[in-house]
C-alpha cells in the first residue's frame, strides 16, 4: 500500500497485518523510518528527524478519530482508509 497519508515528504502507513497490543502507525521520510503511537508519540526510530516527528505529532493530534477508526480496520485485518494530510496552516 502507498500509505494512508502524505505530507511534507512524510509517508504514513498502517498495515492490515501489523497489529499488536499497542495502537501505532509507521512513517517514513527520506530513508528514515519510525513507529508512532496514535497520539504521535515516537515509539521506535530515534534517528527519525525531529522536525518531521513534530509534524507527525501535530498531524496525529488533529486526526485522532480517523487514526482510531483505521486501527479498528487493522484489528479486523482490513485495509485502512486514507487520512487527510497536515495542512500548511
PDB file of N, CA, C and O in Angstrom:
ATOM      1  N   UNK A   1       0.846  -1.188   0.000  1.00  0.00           N
ATOM      2  CA  UNK A   1       0.000   0.000   0.000  1.00  0.00           C
ATOM      3  C   UNK A   1       0.885   1.242   0.000  1.00  0.00           C
ATOM      4  O   UNK A   1       1.977   1.229   0.567  1.00  0.00           O
ATOM      5  N   UNK A   2       0.420   2.298  -0.627  1.00  0.00           N
ATOM      6  CA  UNK A   2       1.185   3.518  -0.748  1.00  0.00           C
ATOM      7  C   UNK A   2       1.101   4.448   0.441  1.00  0.00           C
ATOM      8  O   UNK A   2       1.621   5.562   0.371  1.00  0.00           O
ATOM      9  N   UNK A   3       0.489   4.055   1.498  1.00  0.00           N
ATOM     10  CA  UNK A   3       0.393   4.890   2.689  1.00  0.00           C
ATOM     11  C   UNK A   3      -1.003   5.441   2.886  1.00  0.00           C
ATOM     12  O   UNK A   3      -1.796   5.515   1.948  1.00  0.00           O
ATOM     13  N   UNK A   4      -1.294   5.830   4.125  1.00  0.00           N
ATOM     14  CA  UNK A   4      -2.619   6.387   4.432  1.00  0.00           C
ATOM     15  C   UNK A   4      -2.627   7.901   4.382  1.00  0.00           C
ATOM     16  O   UNK A   4      -3.688   8.524   4.331  1.00  0.00           O
ATOM     17  N   UNK A   5      -1.419   8.503   4.397  1.00  0.00           N
ATOM     18  CA  UNK A   5      -1.335   9.959   4.290  1.00  0.00           C
ATOM     19  C   UNK A   5       0.073  10.340   3.845  1.00  0.00           C
ATOM     20  O   UNK A   5       1.041   9.622   4.093  1.00  0.00           O
ATOM     21  N   UNK A   6       0.158  11.490   3.183  1.00  0.00           N
ATOM     22  CA  UNK A   6       1.441  12.030   2.721  1.00  0.00           C
ATOM     23  C   UNK A   6       1.427  13.536   2.929  1.00  0.00           C
ATOM     24  O   UNK A   6       0.474  14.221   2.556  1.00  0.00           O
ATOM     25  N   UNK A   7       2.501  14.040   3.530  1.00  0.00           N
ATOM     26  CA  UNK A   7       2.645  15.486   3.701  1.00  0.00           C
ATOM     27  C   UNK A   7       4.094  15.809   4.007  1.00  0.00           C
ATOM     28  O   UNK A   7       4.761  15.073   4.734  1.00  0.00           O
ATOM     29  N   UNK A   8       4.582  16.913   3.450  1.00  0.00           N
ATOM     30  CA  UNK A   8       5.947  17.404   3.689  1.00  0.00           C
ATOM     31  C   UNK A   8       7.014  16.331   3.455  1.00  0.00           C
ATOM     32  O   UNK A   8       8.033  16.311   4.145  1.00  0.00           O
ATOM     33  N   UNK A   9       6.787  15.450   2.497  1.00  0.00           N
ATOM     34  CA  UNK A   9       7.736  14.385   2.205  1.00  0.00           C
ATOM     35  C   UNK A   9       7.621  13.183   3.117  1.00  0.00           C
ATOM     36  O   UNK A   9       8.377  12.223   2.966  1.00  0.00           O
ATOM     37  N   UNK A  10       6.699  13.213   4.054  1.00  0.00           N
ATOM     38  CA  UNK A  10       6.467  12.126   5.006  1.00  0.00           C
ATOM     39  C   UNK A  10       5.369  11.228   4.454  1.00  0.00           C
ATOM     40  O   UNK A  10       4.362  11.718   3.943  1.00  0.00           O
ATOM     41  N   UNK A  11       5.558   9.921   4.554  1.00  0.00           N
ATOM     42  CA  UNK A  11       4.515   8.967   4.190  1.00  0.00           C
ATOM     43  C   UNK A  11       4.153   8.194   5.449  1.00  0.00           C
ATOM     44  O   UNK A  11       5.025   7.648   6.124  1.00  0.00           O
ATOM     45  N   UNK A  12       2.859   8.151   5.760  1.00  0.00           N
ATOM     46  CA  UNK A  12       2.358   7.462   6.946  1.00  0.00           C
ATOM     47  C   UNK A  12       1.675   6.178   6.504  1.00  0.00           C
ATOM     48  O   UNK A  12       0.897   6.166   5.550  1.00  0.00           O
ATOM     49  N   UNK A  13       1.981   5.091   7.221  1.00  0.00           N
ATOM     50  CA  UNK A  13       1.457   3.769   6.891  1.00  0.00           C
ATOM     51  C   UNK A  13       0.762   3.143   8.080  1.00  0.00           C
ATOM     52  O   UNK A  13       1.128   3.383   9.230  1.00  0.00           O
ATOM     53  N   UNK A  14      -0.255   2.332   7.788  1.00  0.00           N
ATOM     54  CA  UNK A  14      -0.844   1.391   8.735  1.00  0.00           C
ATOM     55  C   UNK A  14      -1.032   0.113   7.945  1.00  0.00           C
ATOM     56  O   UNK A  14      -1.521   0.132   6.816  1.00  0.00           O
ATOM     57  N   UNK A  15      -0.643  -0.987   8.542  1.00  0.00           N
ATOM     58  CA  UNK A  15      -0.691  -2.263   7.838  1.00  0.00           C
ATOM     59  C   UNK A  15      -1.771  -3.162   8.420  1.00  0.00           C
ATOM     60  O   UNK A  15      -1.868  -3.319   9.637  1.00  0.00           O
ATOM     61  N   UNK A  16      -2.584  -3.751   7.547  1.00  0.00           N
ATOM     62  CA  UNK A  16      -3.666  -4.625   7.985  1.00  0.00           C
ATOM     63  C   UNK A  16      -3.142  -5.885   8.675  1.00  0.00           C
ATOM     64  O   UNK A  16      -3.863  -6.497   9.462  1.00  0.00           O
ATOM     65  N   UNK A  17      -1.921  -6.272   8.395  1.00  0.00           N
ATOM     66  CA  UNK A  17      -1.378  -7.487   9.020  1.00  0.00           C
ATOM     67  C   UNK A  17      -0.391  -7.166  10.133  1.00  0.00           C
ATOM     68  O   UNK A  17       0.333  -8.054  10.584  1.00  0.00           O
ATOM     69  N   UNK A  18      -0.347  -5.924  10.582  1.00  0.00           N
ATOM     70  CA  UNK A  18       0.621  -5.500  11.585  1.00  0.00           C
ATOM     71  C   UNK A  18      -0.105  -4.900  12.773  1.00  0.00           C
ATOM     72  O   UNK A  18      -0.161  -3.681  12.934  1.00  0.00           O
ATOM     73  N   UNK A  19      -0.649  -5.756  13.588  1.00  0.00           N
ATOM     74  CA  UNK A  19      -1.297  -5.226  14.782  1.00  0.00           C
ATOM     75  C   UNK A  19      -0.666  -5.871  16.000  1.00  0.00           C
ATOM     76  O   UNK A  19      -0.045  -6.929  15.912  1.00  0.00           O
ATOM     77  N   UNK A  20      -0.830  -5.238  17.095  1.00  0.00           N
ATOM     78  CA  UNK A  20      -0.267  -5.742  18.330  1.00  0.00           C
ATOM     79  C   UNK A  20      -0.986  -5.093  19.490  1.00  0.00           C
ATOM     80  O   UNK A  20      -2.036  -4.476  19.313  1.00  0.00           O
ATOM     81  N   UNK A  21      -0.435  -5.228  20.655  1.00  0.00           N
ATOM     82  CA  UNK A  21      -1.123  -4.665  21.815  1.00  0.00           C
ATOM     83  C   UNK A  21      -1.117  -3.135  21.821  1.00  0.00           C
ATOM     84  O   UNK A  21      -1.996  -2.515  22.419  1.00  0.00           O
ATOM     85  N   UNK A  22      -0.136  -2.530  21.160  1.00  0.00           N
ATOM     86  CA  UNK A  22      -0.076  -1.067  21.149  1.00  0.00           C
ATOM     87  C   UNK A  22      -0.577  -0.524  19.817  1.00  0.00           C
ATOM     88  O   UNK A  22      -0.153  -0.965  18.749  1.00  0.00           O
ATOM     89  N   UNK A  23      -1.474   0.425  19.902  1.00  0.00           N
ATOM     90  CA  UNK A  23      -2.002   1.063  18.699  1.00  0.00           C
ATOM     91  C   UNK A  23      -0.914   1.959  18.131  1.00  0.00           C
ATOM     92  O   UNK A  23      -0.349   2.782  18.852  1.00  0.00           O
ATOM     93  N   UNK A  24      -0.614   1.805  16.847  1.00  0.00           N
ATOM     94  CA  UNK A  24       0.501   2.540  16.268  1.00  0.00           C
ATOM     95  C   UNK A  24       0.358   2.696  14.760  1.00  0.00           C
ATOM     96  O   UNK A  24      -0.507   2.093  14.125  1.00  0.00           O
ATOM     97  N   UNK A  25       1.237   3.524  14.214  1.00  0.00           N
ATOM     98  CA  UNK A  25       1.387   3.648  12.770  1.00  0.00           C
ATOM     99  C   UNK A  25       2.870   3.822  12.480  1.00  0.00           C
ATOM    100  O   UNK A  25       3.667   4.043  13.392  1.00  0.00           O
ATOM    101  N   UNK A  26       3.230   3.723  11.234  1.00  0.00           N
ATOM    102  CA  UNK A  26       4.606   3.845  10.798  1.00  0.00           C
ATOM    103  C   UNK A  26       4.731   5.068   9.893  1.00  0.00           C
ATOM    104  O   UNK A  26       3.764   5.476   9.251  1.00  0.00           O
ATOM    105  N   UNK A  27       5.922   5.644   9.847  1.00  0.00           N
ATOM    106  CA  UNK A  27       6.171   6.778   8.965  1.00  0.00           C
ATOM    107  C   UNK A  27       7.562   6.642   8.364  1.00  0.00           C
ATOM    108  O   UNK A  27       8.481   6.104   8.981  1.00  0.00           O
ATOM    109  N   UNK A  28       7.686   7.146   7.140  1.00  0.00           N
ATOM    110  CA  UNK A  28       8.997   7.206   6.503  1.00  0.00           C
ATOM    111  C   UNK A  28       9.211   8.618   5.985  1.00  0.00           C
ATOM    112  O   UNK A  28       8.280   9.330   5.609  1.00  0.00           O
ATOM    113  N   UNK A  29      10.490   8.984   5.986  1.00  0.00           N
ATOM    114  CA  UNK A  29      10.880  10.287   5.465  1.00  0.00           C
ATOM    115  C   UNK A  29      12.333  10.201   5.027  1.00  0.00           C
ATOM    116  O   UNK A  29      13.220   9.970   5.849  1.00  0.00           O
ATOM    117  N   UNK A  30      12.575  10.385   3.748  1.00  0.00           N
ATOM    118  CA  UNK A  30      13.929  10.490   3.214  1.00  0.00           C
ATOM    119  C   UNK A  30      14.859   9.369   3.702  1.00  0.00           C
ATOM    120  O   UNK A  30      16.007   9.626   4.065  1.00  0.00           O
ATOM    121  N   UNK A  31      14.362   8.139   3.708  1.00  0.00           N
ATOM    122  CA  UNK A  31      15.173   6.997   4.121  1.00  0.00           C
ATOM    123  C   UNK A  31      15.135   6.692   5.608  1.00  0.00           C
ATOM    124  O   UNK A  31      15.742   5.715   6.046  1.00  0.00           O
ATOM    125  N   UNK A  32      14.445   7.495   6.388  1.00  0.00           N
ATOM    126  CA  UNK A  32      14.284   7.248   7.825  1.00  0.00           C
ATOM    127  C   UNK A  32      12.923   6.609   8.061  1.00  0.00           C
ATOM    128  O   UNK A  32      11.949   6.927   7.377  1.00  0.00           O
ATOM    129  N   UNK A  33      12.864   5.713   9.028  1.00  0.00           N
ATOM    130  CA  UNK A  33      11.632   5.006   9.350  1.00  0.00           C
ATOM    131  C   UNK A  33      11.402   5.054  10.850  1.00  0.00           C
ATOM    132  O   UNK A  33      12.346   4.990  11.637  1.00  0.00           O
ATOM    133  N   UNK A  34      10.131   5.168  11.239  1.00  0.00           N
ATOM    134  CA  UNK A  34       9.806   5.229  12.661  1.00  0.00           C
ATOM    135  C   UNK A  34       8.414   4.660  12.905  1.00  0.00           C
ATOM    136  O   UNK A  34       7.597   4.531  11.993  1.00  0.00           O
ATOM    137  N   UNK A  35       8.178   4.328  14.155  1.00  0.00           N
ATOM    138  CA  UNK A  35       6.888   3.837  14.619  1.00  0.00           C
ATOM    139  C   UNK A  35       6.386   4.837  15.657  1.00  0.00           C
ATOM    140  O   UNK A  35       7.148   5.288  16.513  1.00  0.00           O
ATOM    141  N   UNK A  36       5.103   5.181  15.578  1.00  0.00           N
ATOM    142  CA  UNK A  36       4.493   6.160  16.475  1.00  0.00           C
ATOM    143  C   UNK A  36       3.219   5.594  17.082  1.00  0.00           C
ATOM    144  O   UNK A  36       2.492   4.841  16.433  1.00  0.00           O
ATOM    145  N   UNK A  37       2.949   5.967  18.348  1.00  0.00           N
ATOM    146  CA  UNK A  37       1.638   5.695  18.932  1.00  0.00           C
ATOM    147  C   UNK A  37       0.618   6.567  18.195  1.00  0.00           C
ATOM    148  O   UNK A  37       0.995   7.526  17.521  1.00  0.00           O
ATOM    149  N   UNK A  38      -0.658   6.243  18.321  1.00  0.00           N
ATOM    150  CA  UNK A  38      -1.684   7.015  17.619  1.00  0.00           C
ATOM    151  C   UNK A  38      -1.727   8.478  18.048  1.00  0.00           C
ATOM    152  O   UNK A  38      -2.254   9.314  17.314  1.00  0.00           O
ATOM    153  N   UNK A  39      -1.187   8.803  19.216  1.00  0.00           N
ATOM    154  CA  UNK A  39      -1.152  10.207  19.631  1.00  0.00           C
ATOM    155  C   UNK A  39       0.040  10.957  19.044  1.00  0.00           C
ATOM    156  O   UNK A  39       0.215  12.149  19.294  1.00  0.00           O
ATOM    157  N   UNK A  40       0.865  10.248  18.254  1.00  0.00           N
ATOM    158  CA  UNK A  40       2.008  10.872  17.612  1.00  0.00           C
ATOM    159  C   UNK A  40       3.305  10.767  18.387  1.00  0.00           C
ATOM    160  O   UNK A  40       4.322  11.317  17.966  1.00  0.00           O
ATOM    161  N   UNK A  41       3.287  10.069  19.515  1.00  0.00           N
ATOM    162  CA  UNK A  41       4.499   9.867  20.306  1.00  0.00           C
ATOM    163  C   UNK A  41       5.395   8.849  19.612  1.00  0.00           C
ATOM    164  O   UNK A  41       4.931   7.782  19.210  1.00  0.00           O
ATOM    165  N   UNK A  42       6.664   9.172  19.472  1.00  0.00           N
ATOM    166  CA  UNK A  42       7.633   8.282  18.847  1.00  0.00           C
ATOM    167  C   UNK A  42       7.839   7.054  19.714  1.00  0.00           C
ATOM    168  O   UNK A  42       8.092   7.166  20.914  1.00  0.00           O
ATOM    169  N   UNK A  43       7.729   5.865  19.096  1.00  0.00           N
ATOM    170  CA  UNK A  43       7.919   4.597  19.793  1.00  0.00           C
ATOM    171  C   UNK A  43       9.272   4.003  19.439  1.00  0.00           C
ATOM    172  O   UNK A  43      10.008   3.543  20.312  1.00  0.00           O
ATOM    173  N   UNK A  44       9.592   4.016  18.155  1.00  0.00           N
ATOM    174  CA  UNK A  44      10.829   3.408  17.668  1.00  0.00           C
ATOM    175  C   UNK A  44      11.313   4.202  16.466  1.00  0.00           C
ATOM    176  O   UNK A  44      10.525   4.553  15.587  1.00  0.00           O
ATOM    177  N   UNK A  45      12.600   4.483  16.428  1.00  0.00           N
ATOM    178  CA  UNK A  45      13.178   5.247  15.329  1.00  0.00           C
ATOM    179  C   UNK A  45      13.785   6.537  15.823  1.00  0.00           C
ATOM    180  O   UNK A  45      13.481   7.618  15.319  1.00  0.00           O
ATOM    181  N   UNK A  46      14.648   6.413  16.816  1.00  0.00           N
ATOM    182  CA  UNK A  46      15.236   7.584  17.456  1.00  0.00           C
ATOM    183  C   UNK A  46      15.996   8.493  16.497  1.00  0.00           C
ATOM    184  O   UNK A  46      16.192   9.674  16.780  1.00  0.00           O
ATOM    185  N   UNK A  47      16.428   7.934  15.347  1.00  0.00           N
ATOM    186  CA  UNK A  47      17.157   8.760  14.373  1.00  0.00           C
ATOM    187  C   UNK A  47      16.228   9.498  13.405  1.00  0.00           C
ATOM    188  O   UNK A  47      16.702  10.230  12.536  1.00  0.00           O
ATOM    189  N   UNK A  48      14.907   9.311  13.544  1.00  0.00           N
ATOM    190  CA  UNK A  48      13.943   9.993  12.686  1.00  0.00           C
ATOM    191  C   UNK A  48      14.094  11.501  12.913  1.00  0.00           C
ATOM    192  O   UNK A  48      14.173  11.937  14.061  1.00  0.00           O
ATOM    193  N   UNK A  49      14.136  12.304  11.849  1.00  0.00           N
ATOM    194  CA  UNK A  49      14.338  13.754  12.012  1.00  0.00           C
ATOM    195  C   UNK A  49      13.296  14.406  12.928  1.00  0.00           C
ATOM    196  O   UNK A  49      12.096  14.170  12.792  1.00  0.00           O
ATOM    197  N   UNK A  50      13.774  15.215  13.848  1.00  0.00           N
ATOM    198  CA  UNK A  50      12.893  15.826  14.861  1.00  0.00           C
ATOM    199  C   UNK A  50      11.819  16.725  14.257  1.00  0.00           C
ATOM    200  O   UNK A  50      10.672  16.710  14.703  1.00  0.00           O
ATOM    201  N   UNK A  51      12.186  17.499  13.251  1.00  0.00           N
ATOM    202  CA  UNK A  51      11.212  18.404  12.628  1.00  0.00           C
ATOM    203  C   UNK A  51      10.049  17.608  12.057  1.00  0.00           C
ATOM    204  O   UNK A  51       8.889  17.973  12.251  1.00  0.00           O
ATOM    205  N   UNK A  52      10.351  16.529  11.358  1.00  0.00           N
ATOM    206  CA  UNK A  52       9.304  15.706  10.766  1.00  0.00           C
ATOM    207  C   UNK A  52       8.510  14.973  11.856  1.00  0.00           C
ATOM    208  O   UNK A  52       7.304  14.771  11.708  1.00  0.00           O
ATOM    209  N   UNK A  53       9.164  14.580  12.929  1.00  0.00           N
ATOM    210  CA  UNK A  53       8.455  13.954  14.051  1.00  0.00           C
ATOM    211  C   UNK A  53       7.460  14.936  14.668  1.00  0.00           C
ATOM    212  O   UNK A  53       6.373  14.539  15.085  1.00  0.00           O
ATOM    213  N   UNK A  54       7.829  16.217  14.726  1.00  0.00           N
ATOM    214  CA  UNK A  54       6.897  17.238  15.235  1.00  0.00           C
ATOM    215  C   UNK A  54       5.699  17.399  14.289  1.00  0.00           C
ATOM    216  O   UNK A  54       4.568  17.560  14.747  1.00  0.00           O
ATOM    217  N   UNK A  55       5.943  17.356  12.972  1.00  0.00           N
ATOM    218  CA  UNK A  55       4.832  17.415  12.020  1.00  0.00           C
ATOM    219  C   UNK A  55       3.891  16.235  12.230  1.00  0.00           C
ATOM    220  O   UNK A  55       2.671  16.396  12.198  1.00  0.00           O
ATOM    221  N   UNK A  56       4.452  15.059  12.442  1.00  0.00           N
ATOM    222  CA  UNK A  56       3.642  13.863  12.653  1.00  0.00           C
ATOM    223  C   UNK A  56       2.823  13.993  13.935  1.00  0.00           C
ATOM    224  O   UNK A  56       1.642  13.646  13.958  1.00  0.00           O
ATOM    225  N   UNK A  57       3.447  14.491  14.996  1.00  0.00           N
ATOM    226  CA  UNK A  57       2.734  14.677  16.269  1.00  0.00           C
ATOM    227  C   UNK A  57       1.551  15.622  16.078  1.00  0.00           C
ATOM    228  O   UNK A  57       0.455  15.349  16.567  1.00  0.00           O
ATOM    229  N   UNK A  58       1.765  16.727  15.373  1.00  0.00           N
ATOM    230  CA  UNK A  58       0.689  17.692  15.112  1.00  0.00           C
ATOM    231  C   UNK A  58      -0.415  17.045  14.277  1.00  0.00           C
ATOM    232  O   UNK A  58      -1.596  17.173  14.596  1.00  0.00           O
ATOM    233  N   UNK A  59      -0.024  16.345  13.201  1.00  0.00           N
ATOM    234  CA  UNK A  59      -0.984  15.665  12.335  1.00  0.00           C
ATOM    235  C   UNK A  59      -1.811  14.665  13.138  1.00  0.00           C
ATOM    236  O   UNK A  59      -3.036  14.640  13.026  1.00  0.00           O
ATOM    237  N   UNK A  60      -1.146  13.843  13.947  1.00  0.00           N
ATOM    238  CA  UNK A  60      -1.845  12.827  14.734  1.00  0.00           C
ATOM    239  C   UNK A  60      -2.824  13.465  15.714  1.00  0.00           C
ATOM    240  O   UNK A  60      -3.911  12.930  15.937  1.00  0.00           O
ATOM    241  N   UNK A  61      -2.454  14.597  16.301  1.00  0.00           N
ATOM    242  CA  UNK A  61      -3.355  15.254  17.252  1.00  0.00           C
ATOM    243  C   UNK A  61      -4.627  15.749  16.565  1.00  0.00           C
ATOM    244  O   UNK A  61      -5.689  15.805  17.185  1.00  0.00           O
ATOM    245  N   UNK A  62      -4.519  16.104  15.294  1.00  0.00           N
ATOM    246  CA  UNK A  62      -5.677  16.577  14.532  1.00  0.00           C
ATOM    247  C   UNK A  62      -6.506  15.448  13.935  1.00  0.00           C
ATOM    248  O   UNK A  62      -7.654  15.666  13.549  1.00  0.00           O
ATOM    249  N   UNK A  63      -5.950  14.263  13.854  1.00  0.00           N
ATOM    250  CA  UNK A  63      -6.584  13.155  13.140  1.00  0.00           C
ATOM    251  C   UNK A  63      -6.868  11.955  14.034  1.00  0.00           C
ATOM    252  O   UNK A  63      -6.930  10.824  13.550  1.00  0.00           O
ATOM    253  N   UNK A  64      -7.040  12.185  15.329  1.00  0.00           N
ATOM    254  CA  UNK A  64      -7.235  11.090  16.275  1.00  0.00           C
ATOM    255  C   UNK A  64      -8.398  10.169  15.911  1.00  0.00           C
ATOM    256  O   UNK A  64      -8.246   8.947  15.941  1.00  0.00           O
ATOM    257  N   UNK A  65      -9.542  10.727  15.574  1.00  0.00           N
ATOM    258  CA  UNK A  65     -10.698   9.877  15.290  1.00  0.00           C
ATOM    259  C   UNK A  65     -10.460   9.006  14.061  1.00  0.00           C
ATOM    260  O   UNK A  65     -10.863   7.843  14.039  1.00  0.00           O
ATOM    261  N   UNK A  66      -9.811   9.556  13.044  1.00  0.00           N
ATOM    262  CA  UNK A  66      -9.520   8.775  11.842  1.00  0.00           C
ATOM    263  C   UNK A  66      -8.468   7.700  12.122  1.00  0.00           C
ATOM    264  O   UNK A  66      -8.559   6.588  11.601  1.00  0.00           O
ATOM    265  N   UNK A  67      -7.480   8.031  12.939  1.00  0.00           N
ATOM    266  CA  UNK A  67      -6.469   7.032  13.299  1.00  0.00           C
ATOM    267  C   UNK A  67      -7.089   5.892  14.105  1.00  0.00           C
ATOM    268  O   UNK A  67      -6.774   4.725  13.875  1.00  0.00           O
ATOM    269  N   UNK A  68      -7.958   6.227  15.038  1.00  0.00           N
ATOM    270  CA  UNK A  68      -8.659   5.194  15.822  1.00  0.00           C
ATOM    271  C   UNK A  68      -9.518   4.311  14.911  1.00  0.00           C
ATOM    272  O   UNK A  68      -9.536   3.089  15.062  1.00  0.00           O
ATOM    273  N   UNK A  69     -10.228   4.936  13.969  1.00  0.00           N
ATOM    274  CA  UNK A  69     -11.057   4.162  13.035  1.00  0.00           C
ATOM    275  C   UNK A  69     -10.182   3.248  12.187  1.00  0.00           C
ATOM    276  O   UNK A  69     -10.542   2.096  11.943  1.00  0.00           O
ATOM    277  N   UNK A  70      -9.045   3.747  11.741  1.00  0.00           N
ATOM    278  CA  UNK A  70      -8.142   2.909  10.955  1.00  0.00           C
ATOM    279  C   UNK A  70      -7.574   1.770  11.794  1.00  0.00           C
ATOM    280  O   UNK A  70      -7.374   0.665  11.289  1.00  0.00           O
ATOM    281  N   UNK A  71      -7.315   2.032  13.068  1.00  0.00           N
ATOM    282  CA  UNK A  71      -6.814   0.947  13.922  1.00  0.00           C
ATOM    283  C   UNK A  71      -7.849  -0.176  14.011  1.00  0.00           C
ATOM    284  O   UNK A  71      -7.491  -1.354  14.037  1.00  0.00           O
ATOM    285  N   UNK A  72      -9.130   0.189  14.057  1.00  0.00           N
ATOM    286  CA  UNK A  72     -10.179  -0.852  14.069  1.00  0.00           C
ATOM    287  C   UNK A  72     -10.135  -1.672  12.782  1.00  0.00           C
ATOM    288  O   UNK A  72     -10.366  -2.880  12.813  1.00  0.00           O
ATOM    289  N   UNK A  73      -9.844  -1.031  11.657  1.00  0.00           N
ATOM    290  CA  UNK A  73      -9.667  -1.765  10.395  1.00  0.00           C
ATOM    291  C   UNK A  73      -8.499  -2.737  10.514  1.00  0.00           C
ATOM    292  O   UNK A  73      -8.597  -3.897  10.113  1.00  0.00           O
ATOM    293  N   UNK A  74      -7.402  -2.251  11.066  1.00  0.00           N
ATOM    294  CA  UNK A  74      -6.203  -3.079  11.222  1.00  0.00           C
ATOM    295  C   UNK A  74      -6.517  -4.298  12.093  1.00  0.00           C
ATOM    296  O   UNK A  74      -6.115  -5.417  11.773  1.00  0.00           O
ATOM    297  N   UNK A  75      -7.231  -4.075  13.187  1.00  0.00           N
ATOM    298  CA  UNK A  75      -7.585  -5.189  14.067  1.00  0.00           C
ATOM    299  C   UNK A  75      -8.480  -6.209  13.359  1.00  0.00           C
ATOM    300  O   UNK A  75      -8.440  -7.400  13.666  1.00  0.00           O
ATOM    301  N   UNK A  76      -9.284  -5.730  12.410  1.00  0.00           N
ATOM    302  CA  UNK A  76     -10.170  -6.612  11.653  1.00  0.00           C
ATOM    303  C   UNK A  76      -9.477  -7.189  10.416  1.00  0.00           C
ATOM    304  O   UNK A  76     -10.098  -7.895   9.622  1.00  0.00           O
ATOM    305  N   UNK A  77      -8.192  -6.884  10.260  1.00  0.00           N
ATOM    306  CA  UNK A  77      -7.396  -7.343   9.113  1.00  0.00           C
ATOM    307  C   UNK A  77      -7.960  -6.854   7.788  1.00  0.00           C
ATOM    308  O   UNK A  77      -7.936  -7.563   6.783  1.00  0.00           O
ATOM    309  N   UNK A  78      -8.474  -5.614   7.810  1.00  0.00           N
ATOM    310  CA  UNK A  78      -8.940  -4.981   6.583  1.00  0.00           C
ATOM    311  C   UNK A  78      -8.092  -3.750   6.311  1.00  0.00           C
ATOM    312  O   UNK A  78      -7.426  -3.229   7.206  1.00  0.00           O
ATOM    313  N   UNK A  79      -8.125  -3.304   5.096  1.00  0.00           N
ATOM    314  CA  UNK A  79      -7.282  -2.192   4.654  1.00  0.00           C
ATOM    315  C   UNK A  79      -7.722  -0.889   5.311  1.00  0.00           C
ATOM    316  O   UNK A  79      -8.905  -0.552   5.266  1.00  0.00           O
ATOM    317  N   UNK A  80      -6.797  -0.148   5.919  1.00  0.00           N
ATOM    318  CA  UNK A  80      -7.152   1.156   6.483  1.00  0.00           C
ATOM    319  C   UNK A  80      -7.433   2.180   5.380  1.00  0.00           C
ATOM    320  O   UNK A  80      -7.019   2.010   4.233  1.00  0.00           O
ATOM    321  N   UNK A  81      -8.133   3.229   5.748  1.00  0.00           N
ATOM    322  CA  UNK A  81      -8.524   4.290   4.810  1.00  0.00           C
ATOM    323  C   UNK A  81      -7.488   5.405   4.778  1.00  0.00           C
ATOM    324  O   UNK A  81      -6.661   5.540   5.680  1.00  0.00           O
ATOM    325  N   UNK A  82      -7.555   6.194   3.723  1.00  0.00           N
ATOM    326  CA  UNK A  82      -6.695   7.367   3.625  1.00  0.00           C
ATOM    327  C   UNK A  82      -7.118   8.442   4.619  1.00  0.00           C
ATOM    328  O   UNK A  82      -8.293   8.553   4.969  1.00  0.00           O
ATOM    329  N   UNK A  83      -6.154   9.226   5.065  1.00  0.00           N
ATOM    330  CA  UNK A  83      -6.398  10.324   6.010  1.00  0.00           C
ATOM    331  C   UNK A  83      -5.799  11.599   5.408  1.00  0.00           C
ATOM    332  O   UNK A  83      -4.718  11.577   4.820  1.00  0.00           O
ATOM    333  N   UNK A  84      -6.515  12.690   5.567  1.00  0.00           N
ATOM    334  CA  UNK A  84      -6.064  13.975   5.015  1.00  0.00           C
ATOM    335  C   UNK A  84      -4.686  14.343   5.578  1.00  0.00           C
ATOM    336  O   UNK A  84      -4.371  14.035   6.728  1.00  0.00           O
ATOM    337  N   UNK A  85      -3.885  14.997   4.761  1.00  0.00           N
ATOM    338  CA  UNK A  85      -2.539  15.404   5.208  1.00  0.00           C
ATOM    339  C   UNK A  85      -2.595  16.581   6.174  1.00  0.00           C
ATOM    340  O   UNK A  85      -3.656  17.157   6.418  1.00  0.00           O
ATOM    341  N   UNK A  86      -1.445  16.921   6.709  1.00  0.00           N
ATOM    342  CA  UNK A  86      -1.311  18.110   7.536  1.00  0.00           C
ATOM    343  C   UNK A  86      -1.354  19.311   6.605  1.00  0.00           C
ATOM    344  O   UNK A  86      -0.612  19.368   5.625  1.00  0.00           O
ATOM    345  N   UNK A  87      -2.221  20.269   6.908  1.00  0.00           N
ATOM    346  CA  UNK A  87      -2.335  21.475   6.094  1.00  0.00           C
ATOM    347  C   UNK A  87      -1.146  22.400   6.328  1.00  0.00           C
ATOM    348  O   UNK A  87      -0.426  22.269   7.318  1.00  0.00           O
ATOM    349  N   UNK A  88      -0.957  23.317   5.419  1.00  0.00           N
ATOM    350  CA  UNK A  88       0.138  24.284   5.517  1.00  0.00           C
ATOM    351  C   UNK A  88      -0.165  25.403   6.505  1.00  0.00           C
ATOM    352  O   UNK A  88       0.641  26.324   6.642  1.00  0.00           O
ATOM    353  N   UNK A  89      -1.274  25.355   7.179  1.00  0.00           N
ATOM    354  CA  UNK A  89      -1.682  26.440   8.094  1.00  0.00           C
ATOM    355  C   UNK A  89      -0.909  26.382   9.382  1.00  0.00           C
ATOM    356  O   UNK A  89      -1.119  27.213  10.266  1.00  0.00           O
TER     357      UNK A  89
END
